[in-house]
Amino acid sequence: MTAADGSDIEQVVLVDDAGRALGAVPKATVHTDRTPLHLGFSCYVVDPAGRMLLTTRAAGKTFGGVLTNAFCGHPAPGEPLESAVRRRAAHELGLELGDVRLLLPDFRYRAELRGVVENELCPVLLATGRGAPRPDPSEVCSLEWVSWPGLRDDVLTGRRAVSPWFADQIALLAGANDDPREWPPGDPARLPATLRDAG
C-alpha cells in the first residue's frame, strides 16, 4: 500500500478465526505482546536436488536470530497468496521462484519470544528456486541447504532448534515423502476465507 506522501507502508490483514478480513494495520505496529490474529504465510524453497533452504532471521526482525524455513511474509489486502509469496521471495532472498504449490492451507500458530507474539493463520507453501539466493542482510543473516530427512529427524529428536512455527510444520509433515518435490498439494478450499476470495 502507498501512503499519501508516496512512501510504501506494508499492511497486515487482521482476520477472525475463519480467516475473514477484519481490516488492515501497518506491519510495523502489529507485532506486540498482544498481537491480533492476522494473515501470514510460510514458504519452503527446494533446489533441483530436492534440498531445502533454511535461513536464519536477521537480528532486527521478529524472532531475530532464529533458524527457520526459507522465508515468511504477509499477503497485502486483496493480494492473491501466490503473488505475495513471489513478491516476498524477491524482496527477502533476491530469488525468483519457479513452481509454487500449497502444502498446509489451514496451518495456524501462536508463538512468543522476548515478549513479542506471532499469531497467524499461516498457509504453508513449497516453491522451486531459480538461481542462487541473494539475501537482503536486513532480512536474513545466513542460509544453508539441507536434506529434508536429516532436518526432519534432527528437529523431531531435539538435535536442532528451529522457529516454533517451523517445528510445528515439520511435525505435521513428518510422514511425507523423503523428497519434498514429491509432496502432494494441499486443498485450496481449506485456505482462510479472505485468501480464497483473493484467488
C-alpha positions in Angstrom: 0.0 0.0 0.0 1.2 3.5 -0.8 0.7 6.3 1.7 -0.4 9.9 0.7 3.3 11.0 0.9 4.3 8.3 -1.6 6.1 6.1 0.9 5.4 2.4 1.0 3.7 1.1 4.1 3.4 -2.7 4.3 -0.1 -3.7 5.6 -1.1 -6.8 7.5 -4.6 -8.2 7.2 -6.4 -8.8 10.5 -8.8 -11.8 10.5 -11.3 -13.7 12.6 -11.0 -17.4 13.3 -12.4 -18.3 9.9 -9.9 -16.1 8.1 -12.4 -13.4 7.2 -10.8 -10.0 6.9 -11.5 -7.5 9.7 -9.3 -4.7 8.4 -5.6 -3.9 7.9 -2.9 -2.3 10.0 0.7 -1.3 9.3 3.0 -4.2 9.7 5.3 -2.0 11.9 2.6 -1.8 14.6 1.1 -5.3 14.6 3.6 -7.4 16.5 3.4 -6.7 20.2 2.8 -8.7 23.4 -0.9 -8.8 22.3 -0.6 -9.4 18.6 -4.0 -9.8 17.0 -4.7 -12.8 14.7 -3.6 -11.9 11.2 -2.7 -13.5 7.8 0.7 -14.7 7.1 2.4 -17.5 5.1 5.5 -19.7 5.3 7.3 -20.8 2.2 9.8 -23.6 1.7 12.2 -23.5 -1.2 13.9 -26.6 -2.7 16.7 -26.8 -5.2 16.9 -29.2 -8.2 18.4 -31.9 -5.9 15.5 -31.6 -3.5 17.4 -29.9 -0.8 15.5 -27.4 1.4 16.7 -23.9 2.0 17.0 -22.8 5.7 17.6 -19.2 6.8 18.5 -17.5 10.0 16.4 -14.4 10.5 18.2 -11.1 10.8 18.6 -9.7 14.3 16.2 -6.8 13.7 13.3 -9.0 12.7 10.6 -10.5 14.9 12.2 -13.8 16.2 15.5 -12.4 15.1 18.5 -14.9 15.1 16.2 -17.9 14.8 16.7 -20.6 12.2 13.6 -21.2 10.1 12.2 -22.1 6.7 13.3 -20.2 3.6 11.0 -17.1 4.2 7.7 -15.9 5.6 5.5 -12.9 4.9 2.1 -11.3 4.9 -0.3 -11.0 2.0 -1.4 -7.4 1.4 -5.1 -6.6 1.5 -6.7 -8.3 -1.6 -3.4 -9.8 -2.8 -3.5 -13.4 -4.1 -1.4 -15.7 -2.0 1.0 -16.8 -4.8 1.6 -13.1 -5.7 2.5 -12.4 -2.1 4.9 -15.4 -2.0 6.7 -14.3 -5.2 6.9 -10.7 -4.0 8.4 -11.7 -0.7 10.9 -14.1 -2.2 12.2 -11.4 -4.4 12.4 -8.9 -1.5 13.9 -11.1 1.2 16.0 -13.5 -0.8 16.5 -11.8 -4.2 15.1 -15.0 -5.6 12.8 -15.7 -8.5 10.5 -18.7 -7.9 9.5 -21.4 -10.4 6.6 -23.6 -9.4 4.7 -22.6 -6.2 2.2 -25.0 -4.6 0.2 -25.1 -1.5 1.1 -27.7 1.3 -0.7 -26.9 4.5 -3.6 -24.5 3.7 -5.1 -24.2 7.2 -1.9 -24.1 9.4 -2.3 -21.8 12.4 0.1 -21.0 15.2 0.8 -18.6 18.1 4.4 -18.2 19.5 6.2 -15.7 21.7 9.8 -14.7 22.0 11.3 -12.0 24.2 7.8 -10.5 24.8 6.8 -10.3 21.2 4.0 -12.6 19.9 3.3 -14.0 16.5 -0.3 -15.0 16.0 -1.2 -16.1 12.4 -3.3 -18.0 10.1 -0.3 -19.1 8.1 -0.7 -21.3 5.0 2.5 -23.2 4.1 3.7 -23.4 0.5 6.6 -25.1 -1.4 8.4 -23.5 -4.2 11.4 -24.2 -6.5 14.0 -21.5 -6.7 15.6 -20.2 -9.9 19.2 -19.3 -9.5 21.1 -18.6 -6.2 19.6 -16.7 -3.4 20.9 -13.1 -2.8 19.5 -12.4 0.6 18.8 -8.9 2.0 21.0 -8.7 5.1 18.3 -6.8 6.9 16.1 -9.9 6.5 18.4 -12.9 6.5 21.8 -13.2 8.3 22.7 -16.7 7.0 21.4 -19.6 4.9 22.1 -23.2 4.2 20.7 -26.1 2.1 19.8 -29.3 3.9 18.2 -32.6 3.1 14.6 -32.9 4.3 15.0 -36.3 6.1 18.0 -35.1 8.0 16.3 -31.8 9.0 13.1 -33.7 10.0 14.9 -36.2 12.1 17.1 -33.5 13.8 14.2 -31.3 14.7 11.9 -34.2 15.9 14.6 -35.6 18.2 15.6 -32.2 19.5 19.1 -32.1 18.0 18.3 -28.9 16.1 16.3 -25.9 17.2 14.2 -24.0 14.7 11.4 -21.4 14.9 8.2 -22.6 16.7 6.1 -22.4 13.6 8.6 -24.4 11.5 8.9 -27.1 14.2 5.1 -27.5 14.3 5.0 -27.7 10.5 7.8 -30.3 10.4 5.8 -32.4 12.9 2.8 -32.2 10.6 4.8 -33.2 7.5 6.9 -35.9 9.3 5.2 -38.7 7.4 5.6 -37.1 4.0 7.8 -38.4 1.2 11.6 -38.1 1.8 11.8 -35.9 -1.3 9.8 -32.6 -0.9 9.4 -32.4 -4.7 7.0 -35.4 -4.4 4.8 -33.9 -1.7 1.1 -33.7 -2.8 -0.6 -30.3 -2.9 -3.0 -29.1 -0.2 -6.6 -28.3 -0.8 -7.2 -24.6 -1.6 -10.7 -24.9 -0.2 -9.2 -25.0 3.2 -7.4 -21.7 2.9 -8.5 -18.8 5.1 -11.6 -17.2 3.7 -10.1 -13.9 2.6 -7.3 -15.7 0.7 -9.9 -17.9 -1.1 -11.7 -14.7 -2.1 -8.5 -13.1 -3.4 -8.0 -16.0 -5.7 
